[in-house]
């Protein structure tokens, strides 16, 4: 009887321990997750506001990312193609720009825009939330412009992006400070997630827009 009682007590302890272990795992998973903003799906012309080039100092951004003639660029979260067309003109016919978006309407819009503006070096890609679906070893520079706060699976996306990066490729992220669900995300969170995905922070700027709300981070894939 003593043996049976001891076994019963032991089994009871094990049964009681299992929920606690599961609870700890769930708590850790919840802590790792963060809030994201709903991806924009409205009128794409909103991105074409006059003066945006100057506010974001986009030519300086492209200089820092070494976007020049003959280079291959990925615009992740391309939206209306505002940055896509600027990068396409910068890299010229010898270069290429991949306009990546999870919104089928944005992909269609960019494809039509590239045709109208005679930009044969633009290729629009309908991607997945956790994978840009870029060709392997295909890009020299990447920009996520006011998009990162909408990425539901940021670490997975950045990990899947790595296979498409050529040696020395730079990955730029421009966003604004926020809590994740207010169309902004703290730069410290971006740096932490990028590090988890295997990237190293090269440079950090706050010149975009000049109101100290926006930041520009530049990463490279870790060795």
C-alpha positions in Angstrom: 0.0 0.0 0.0 2.9 2.4 0.8 4.4 1.8 -2.6 1.0 2.4 -4.4 0.5 5.6 -2.3 4.0 6.8 -3.2 3.5 6.1 -6.9 0.2 8.0 -6.8 1.8 11.0 -5.2 4.7 11.0 -7.7 2.3 10.8 -10.6 0.3 13.6 -9.2 3.4 15.8 -8.9 4.3 15.0 -12.5 0.8 15.8 -13.7 0.9 19.1 -11.8 4.3 20.0 -13.2 3.3 19.6 -16.9 0.9 22.5 -17.0 3.6 24.7 -15.3 6.1 23.8 -18.0 3.7 24.4 -20.8 2.7 27.7 -19.1 6.4 28.8 -19.0 6.8 28.0 -22.7 3.6 29.9 -23.6 4.8 32.9 -21.6 8.2 32.9 -23.3 6.5 32.7 -26.7 4.1 35.5 -25.9 7.0 37.6 -24.7 8.9 37.0 -27.9 5.9 38.1 -30.0 5.2 41.8 -30.6 2.3 43.9 -31.9 2.2 44.8 -35.6 0.1 47.3 -37.5 -2.5 46.2 -40.1 -0.9 46.2 -43.5 -2.1 49.2 -45.6 -4.6 48.3 -48.3 -6.1 51.6 -49.2 -5.6 54.1 -52.0 -2.0 53.6 -53.2 -1.7 57.2 -54.4 -1.3 58.3 -50.7 2.4 57.5 -51.1 2.9 60.0 -53.9 2.7 63.1 -51.8 4.7 66.1 -53.2 8.0 66.7 -51.4 8.4 63.2 -50.1 11.8 62.9 -51.8 13.1 65.8 -49.9 11.5 64.8 -46.5 13.0 61.3 -46.7 16.2 62.4 -48.4 15.8 59.4 -50.6 18.8 60.1 -52.8 21.0 60.2 -49.7 19.4 56.9 -48.7 20.3 55.3 -52.0 23.8 56.6 -51.8 24.3 55.0 -48.4 22.9 51.7 -49.7 25.3 51.9 -52.6 22.4 51.9 -55.1 24.0 52.9 -58.4 24.1 51.9 -62.1 24.0 48.1 -62.7 23.0 47.2 -59.1 20.1 44.9 -58.2 17.6 46.2 -55.6 14.7 44.8 -53.6 11.9 47.2 -52.5 10.1 45.1 -49.8 6.6 46.4 -49.0 6.7 48.4 -52.3 3.1 49.7 -52.1 2.6 52.1 -55.0 6.2 51.6 -56.2 7.2 55.1 -55.1 10.7 53.9 -54.2 10.8 51.2 -56.9 10.7 53.7 -59.7 13.4 55.9 -58.2 15.6 52.9 -57.7 14.9 51.7 -61.2 16.0 55.0 -62.7 19.1 55.0 -60.5 20.3 51.5 -61.5 19.4 51.9 -65.2 18.9 49.2 -67.8 21.9 47.2 -66.6 20.3 46.9 -63.1 17.1 45.5 -61.7 14.5 46.3 -59.1 12.3 43.7 -57.4 9.1 45.3 -56.1 7.9 43.0 -53.4 4.5 43.2 -51.7 2.0 40.8 -50.1 -0.9 42.9 -51.5 -2.0 41.6 -55.0 -3.4 45.0 -55.8 0.0 46.7 -55.2 1.7 44.1 -57.3 -0.7 44.7 -60.2 -0.4 48.5 -59.7 3.4 48.5 -59.9 3.4 46.2 -62.9 1.1 48.6 -64.8 3.1 51.6 -63.6 6.4 50.1 -64.7 4.9 49.6 -68.1 3.5 53.1 -68.4 6.9 54.6 -67.3 8.8 52.2 -69.6 10.8 50.7 -66.8 11.7 47.3 -68.1 14.1 46.6 -65.2 11.2 46.4 -62.7 9.9 43.0 -61.7 6.9 42.9 -59.3 6.7 39.9 -56.9 3.7 38.8 -54.8 5.4 37.6 -51.7 4.4 35.8 -48.5 4.2 37.5 -45.1 7.3 35.6 -43.9 9.2 35.2 -47.2 10.0 37.9 -49.9 10.3 35.0 -52.5 13.3 36.7 -54.1 15.6 34.7 -56.4 18.7 33.3 -54.7 21.8 35.5 -54.7 20.0 38.2 -56.6 20.2 41.6 -54.8 22.9 44.1 -53.8 20.6 46.3 -51.7 17.3 46.1 -49.9 15.0 48.8 -48.5 11.9 48.4 -46.3 10.5 51.8 -46.3 7.8 52.4 -43.6 6.9 48.7 -43.9 8.7 46.9 -41.1 6.0 47.7 -38.4 3.5 45.8 -40.6 5.6 42.7 -40.9 3.9 39.9 -38.9 6.9 37.6 -39.0 9.9 39.8 -39.0 12.6 37.4 -37.9 11.4 34.7 -40.4 11.2 37.3 -43.2 14.7 38.5 -42.6 16.0 34.9 -42.3 14.4 34.0 -45.6 15.8 37.2 -47.2 19.4 36.2 -46.5 19.5 33.6 -49.3 18.8 36.3 -51.9 21.6 38.7 -50.7 24.8 38.9 -52.6 28.2 39.4 -50.9 28.3 42.8 -49.2 24.6 43.5 -49.7 23.1 46.2 -47.5 19.6 46.0 -45.9 18.0 49.3 -45.0 15.0 49.8 -42.8 13.3 53.2 -42.5 10.5 53.5 -40.0 9.2 55.7 -37.2 9.3 55.1 -33.4 6.1 53.5 -32.1 4.7 50.5 -30.3 4.1 48.2 -33.3 0.4 48.8 -33.7 0.5 52.6 -34.3 2.3 52.4 -37.6 5.7 52.6 -35.9 8.2 50.3 -34.1 11.0 51.1 -31.8 14.5 51.0 -33.4 15.8 48.8 -30.5 13.2 46.2 -31.4 14.2 46.2 -35.0 17.9 45.8 -34.1 17.1 43.0 -31.7 15.0 41.1 -34.3 17.6 41.6 -37.1 20.3 40.3 -34.8 18.2 37.2 -34.1 17.8 36.7 -37.8 21.6 36.8 -38.3 22.2 40.4 -39.2 24.7 43.0 -37.9 23.9 46.7 -37.6 26.3 48.8 -39.7 24.9 52.3 -39.3 22.0 54.2 -37.7 20.8 57.5 -38.9 18.0 59.9 -37.9 18.2 62.4 -40.8 15.1 61.2 -42.6 12.3 63.8 -42.3 14.3 65.7 -39.6 11.6 65.4 -36.9 13.6 62.8 -35.0 10.6 60.4 -35.2 11.9 58.5 -38.2 15.1 56.4 -38.2 17.2 54.7 -40.9 19.0 51.5 -40.0 21.5 49.7 -42.2 22.3 46.0 -41.7 24.5 43.4 -43.3 24.2 39.7 -43.1 26.4 38.3 -40.3 29.5 36.2 -41.1 
